[in-house]
Structure formats: structure tokens, C-alpha cells
Amino acid sequence: MPEKVIIIGSGPAAWTAAIYAARAELTPLVFEGAVTEENRLAGTLPLGQLALTTEVENYPGFPAGNLGAYLDGAIAKEKRRLMPPHEKHGVSGPELMELIRQQAVNFGTRIVTEDVVGVDFDRHPFRLTASDGRTYEALSVIVATGARANYLGLPSEETYKNRGVSACAICDGALPRFRHKPLVVVGGGDSAVEEADYLSKFASTVYMVHRRDQLRASKIMAQRAMDNPRIEIQWNRTLSEVLGNDAEGVTGVRLGSTVGQPDLVLDASGLFLAIGHTPNTAFLEGKLRMNQKKYLTWTTPGRTYTSVEGVFAAGDVADDYYRQAVTAAGSGCMAALDAERWLAAKGC
């Protein structure tokens, strides 16, 4: 028998979709991804980008406080043992994701810890191929595979991820470790200006590092950066090394030059990469409609419909603008409701 709904992904969108689908008695099957070295290096391990995030202060319902006792009761002991003790901030990324995952499991969600590597949407029921070679059939599919932040690939960058290196200013910029401290943003497009402008509300100085002598951002955004007294643009510079130590995390950066100038060392408590995101849609190439950035497109405003009837998209895989946990979770709810109503209309 084909599954009523298969959900591909394991971030906030996927697990929220699973919660709603399970409560609607659709008995969802979630492909949360495989635990492999390839996925670790690509940043696509189970539980999504939030599993790589330490403090989460902007997800509703988790004010600062000691959630330790609740976490001990809500999450399996073997998983709690793998987490550091709760330290009275709102909630950590791994804690939040384990809680949402467990909520989905409590309602009867089934989980396969494999990647989906191939899909056949030209037939119905749809056919999906997993990384272990097994095939599955589904009456409906929700794609919630997310998008991963682009990094430069420096060893020092990897060393200090979540200890001062971030790819989301809105997620992390207001944290105490960054307040009233100098920060660095790498990038020269509209997104980089937006990140720098946002961080300037908290930082003492924001250094924008750009490899050229003018920003790629739109004129109005570029002017905004140059008019901001807390933003200082480092022209013709590239990031060579992230500096830091075990006790403090990031303490500075070393910048190279694209015009033959000596290296420059800047003191900084944080480094923010604003060089784009890559949606996890490679396995869907030619199967679903995408935009120029390879994000899935919704074919009907306000609905999670894709270009294939019965296939829905939720979360960052279809969102190149907001990219927040709460908006991803909201669209996961939408996708589950859309799938439920589509199946009902089809008499499934």
C-alpha cells in the first residue's frame, strides 16, 4: 500500500508538517536524512540548520529560564546525554529540534534515517528512491529539505562555527556575545548590506569585507551601508583566516588583499557570512519547477502547491527571503493542511 504522505526533510517545516499530518491520521513517513560524513560536510545532517545553532532567542514559547527539567522529561535520556546541560537561555537549536521531532513521534510519525536520492512524479502513486536503495510509494509528498548557508570553506571558519561564526544575523546578532563588540560581515550584495545594517543596531562597529571596490548591492542598499556611521567597508579584501581561541571563540579576522596590499588583522567578536544559501533541491532537478536560484516555487499564492499536483513544498526550500525557523514551521503546517485537503478531495 502506498503511504498517504511522505515528508522529505527534518527541519522545523518537516516536523511541523509531520505533527499536523499525524494528528489528521495521515500516518506520515518522514525521511530525515542519512547520518554520513558527506552530509556532515555539506551541512545537511538530520534536524536541519537549527541543529548547528547554539542559542535560539526568537522562537516563540521559549523565554530565558531553566528548561532543564522539562527537557529531561520530554526528550529520551540517550539523546539528552549527548547534549550539554541547559544553561538558562531560551532554548538551544538542538534542543528545539529534538522537542519538535519528539512531538511528531508522539503522534505516530514514522521515521526513516535515509536520504531521498530520486523521485518519479510522472506516475501516481509517486515513487521515491532512498539512499539505501529501497523504493517507496506515496499518494502525496511534502518537500521540506531546507537550504544550507554558503561558507568559504576555511578550516578556521569550521573551527569557530557557533562560537562566533554565523550565517544568520537575524538569528544570532542580538546574542550577548555580539553586543557592543566589533563584528565582521563578508559579502557585497543586498543580503550582506541587510545583515550589516541589522548588526549595526547591536555592534560597536560592523566591518563589511568585499573583494571589489564597489558593492554588488542595489544602489539604494549600497548607499544605506555607506551612510551608516557604524558600518565600515573594507574594500578589495578577502577573508583569509578566522582568529580565536577555545575560551573566547572568535577574537578577530585576518584579511587578504585583492590589490596587493599587506594582510590586515581586525579585532572582532563575530563573523557573519552573507554569501548566499543553496537550497537542497539537487535530487529534484527537472522534476519540480524552481526559480533561478534553484528554490522550489509555489504555483499558487498563499498555497504550498508545486508544479506537480499532490507534491507540496514547505520551509526554506521554497523561501529565499525570510529563512526563519518560525516561518518554516508555519509553512510546514500549511503544507500538511494542503496535503490533507488534496487527499480528501481525491477520496484518498
Secondary structure, 3 states (H helix, E strand, C coil): CCECCEEECCCHHHHHHHHHHHHCCCCCEEECCCCCHHHHHHCCCCCCHHHHCCEECCCCCCCCCCCHHHHHHHCCHHHHCCCCCCCCCCEEHHHHHHHHHHHHHHCCCEEECCCEEEEECCCCCEEEEECCCCEEEECCEEECCCEEECCCCCHHHHHCECCCEECCHHHHCCCHHHCCCEEEEECCCHHHHHHHHHHCCCCCEEEEECCCCCCCCCHHHHHHHHHCCCEEEECCEEEEEEEEECCCEEEEEEEEECCCCCCEEEECCEEEECCCEEECCHHHCCCCCECCCCCECCCCCCCCECCCCCEEECHHHHCCCCCCHHHHHHHHHHHHHHHHHHHHHCCC
